[in-house]
């Protein structure tokens, strides 16, 4: 998996986990690569009505592949493992909803941006 990035692996349908230095082990419903280095993700469980509401996260740093996935090293020197986990059926529904919601948001941004340029 080291030839791909975490975001690419997530887009292909792999379920990833991150052992966050402050938040502990988290299942990532969808993961994105940050342009400047690092990852952003939507927590699994975000569709649960009892979720905290703080479900989008990011962690900046340098991501390198290894035998079990990736290691993200933050500017502060924290070493954070990101791994591929066995597929969890409960995440598949969230992944689809996350993609649909994100695509709708991006479409709205593009629509508003094009109206502002022409109008």
GIFEN-V500310 format. One record per residue. N is the residue number from 1. RES is the residue in one small letter. PSI is psi in whole degrees, -180 to 180 (* if undefined). OMEGA is omega in radians with two decimals (none if undefined). BURIAL is 1 if it has 24 or more other ideal C-beta (glycine too) atoms within 12 Angstrom, else 0. Layout:
# GIFEN-V500310
n->N res->RES psi->PSI omega->OMEGA burial->BURIAL
n->N res->RES psi->PSI omega->OMEGA burial->BURIAL
This chain:
# GIFEN-V500310
n->1 res->x psi->-10 omega->-3.03 burial->0
n->2 res->x psi->-20 omega->3.13 burial->0
n->3 res->x psi->-13 omega->3.10 burial->0
n->4 res->x psi->163 omega->3.05 burial->0
n->5 res->x psi->165 omega->3.07 burial->1
n->6 res->x psi->-40 omega->3.13 burial->1
n->7 res->x psi->-40 omega->3.11 burial->1
n->8 res->x psi->-43 omega->3.13 burial->0
n->9 res->x psi->-41 omega->3.12 burial->1
n->10 res->x psi->-43 omega->3.14 burial->1
n->11 res->x psi->-27 omega->3.10 burial->0
n->12 res->x psi->-3 omega->3.06 burial->0
n->13 res->x psi->4 omega->3.10 burial->0
n->14 res->x psi->141 omega->3.05 burial->1
n->15 res->x psi->127 omega->-3.10 burial->1
n->16 res->x psi->154 omega->2.99 burial->1
n->17 res->x psi->154 omega->3.04 burial->1
n->18 res->x psi->136 omega->3.10 burial->1
n->19 res->x psi->83 omega->-3.02 burial->1
n->20 res->x psi->137 omega->-3.10 burial->1
n->21 res->x psi->-30 omega->-3.14 burial->0
n->22 res->x psi->-32 omega->-3.01 burial->0
n->23 res->x psi->-6 omega->-3.13 burial->0
n->24 res->x psi->-163 omega->-3.09 burial->0
n->25 res->x psi->127 omega->3.13 burial->0
n->26 res->x psi->140 omega->3.00 burial->1
n->27 res->x psi->130 omega->-3.06 burial->1
n->28 res->x psi->115 omega->3.12 burial->1
n->29 res->x psi->-35 omega->3.03 burial->1
n->30 res->x psi->142 omega->-3.05 burial->1
n->31 res->x psi->143 omega->-3.14 burial->1
n->32 res->x psi->143 omega->3.04 burial->1
n->33 res->x psi->134 omega->3.08 burial->1
n->34 res->x psi->138 omega->-3.12 burial->0
n->35 res->x psi->-39 omega->-3.11 burial->0
n->36 res->x psi->0 omega->-3.11 burial->0
n->37 res->x psi->132 omega->-3.11 burial->0
n->38 res->x psi->-169 omega->-3.11 burial->1
n->39 res->x psi->155 omega->2.96 burial->1
n->40 res->x psi->152 omega->-3.12 burial->1
n->41 res->x psi->160 omega->3.01 burial->1
n->42 res->x psi->125 omega->3.13 burial->1
n->43 res->x psi->147 omega->2.92 burial->1
n->44 res->x psi->155 omega->-3.11 burial->1
n->45 res->x psi->-1 omega->-3.08 burial->0
n->46 res->x psi->-20 omega->3.11 burial->1
n->47 res->x psi->-6 omega->3.12 burial->0
n->48 res->x psi->130 omega->-3.13 burial->0
n->49 res->x psi->-17 omega->3.12 burial->0
n->50 res->x psi->5 omega->3.13 burial->0
n->51 res->x psi->154 omega->-3.05 burial->0
n->52 res->x psi->-21 omega->-3.08 burial->0
n->53 res->x psi->-14 omega->3.10 burial->0
n->54 res->x psi->86 omega->-2.97 burial->0
n->55 res->x psi->-10 omega->3.12 burial->1
n->56 res->x psi->132 omega->-3.07 burial->1
n->57 res->x psi->162 omega->2.98 burial->1
n->58 res->x psi->157 omega->3.11 burial->1
n->59 res->x psi->117 omega->-3.13 burial->1
n->60 res->x psi->151 omega->3.10 burial->0
n->61 res->x psi->-171 omega->-3.14 burial->1
n->62 res->x psi->126 omega->-3.12 burial->0
n->63 res->x psi->126 omega->3.07 burial->1
n->64 res->x psi->146 omega->3.13 burial->0
n->65 res->x psi->152 omega->3.03 burial->0
n->66 res->x psi->-175 omega->-3.04 burial->0
n->67 res->x psi->-23 omega->-3.10 burial->0
n->68 res->x psi->6 omega->-3.13 burial->0
n->69 res->x psi->-108 omega->-3.11 burial->1
n->70 res->x psi->163 omega->3.02 burial->1
n->71 res->x psi->128 omega->3.09 burial->1
n->72 res->x psi->125 omega->3.08 burial->1
n->73 res->x psi->118 omega->-3.10 burial->0
n->74 res->x psi->163 omega->3.06 burial->0
n->75 res->x psi->-25 omega->3.12 burial->0
n->76 res->x psi->-7 omega->3.11 burial->0
n->77 res->x psi->2 omega->3.08 burial->0
n->78 res->x psi->138 omega->3.09 burial->0
n->79 res->x psi->115 omega->-2.98 burial->0
n->80 res->x psi->116 omega->3.12 burial->1
n->81 res->x psi->139 omega->3.01 burial->1
n->82 res->x psi->126 omega->-3.05 burial->1
n->83 res->x psi->156 omega->3.01 burial->1
n->84 res->x psi->132 omega->3.13 burial->1
n->85 res->x psi->159 omega->3.03 burial->1
n->86 res->x psi->147 omega->3.14 burial->0
n->87 res->x psi->136 omega->3.08 burial->0
n->88 res->x psi->118 omega->-3.07 burial->0
n->89 res->x psi->-34 omega->-3.10 burial->0
n->90 res->x psi->-22 omega->3.14 burial->0
n->91 res->x psi->-22 omega->-3.05 burial->1
n->92 res->x psi->-40 omega->3.10 burial->0
n->93 res->x psi->-42 omega->3.12 burial->0
n->94 res->x psi->-39 omega->3.14 burial->1
n->95 res->x psi->-45 omega->3.13 burial->1
n->96 res->x psi->-43 omega->3.12 burial->0
n->97 res->x psi->-42 omega->3.14 burial->0
n->98 res->x psi->-45 omega->-3.14 burial->1
n->99 res->x psi->-45 omega->-3.13 burial->0
n->100 res->x psi->-46 omega->-3.13 burial->0
n->101 res->x psi->-42 omega->3.13 burial->0
n->102 res->x psi->-42 omega->3.12 burial->1
n->103 res->x psi->-41 omega->3.12 burial->0
n->104 res->x psi->-43 omega->3.13 burial->0
n->105 res->x psi->-43 omega->3.12 burial->0
n->106 res->x psi->-41 omega->3.11 burial->0
n->107 res->x psi->-42 omega->3.12 burial->0
n->108 res->x psi->-40 omega->3.10 burial->0
n->109 res->x psi->-45 omega->3.13 burial->0
n->110 res->x psi->-41 omega->3.14 burial->0
n->111 res->x psi->-48 omega->-3.14 burial->0
n->112 res->x psi->-37 omega->3.12 burial->0
n->113 res->x psi->-41 omega->-3.13 burial->0
n->114 res->x psi->-33 omega->3.09 burial->0
n->115 res->x psi->-40 omega->3.13 burial->0
n->116 res->x psi->-36 omega->-3.10 burial->0
n->117 res->x psi->-33 omega->-3.07 burial->0
n->118 res->x psi->-15 omega->-2.91 burial->0
n->119 res->x psi->* omega->none burial->0
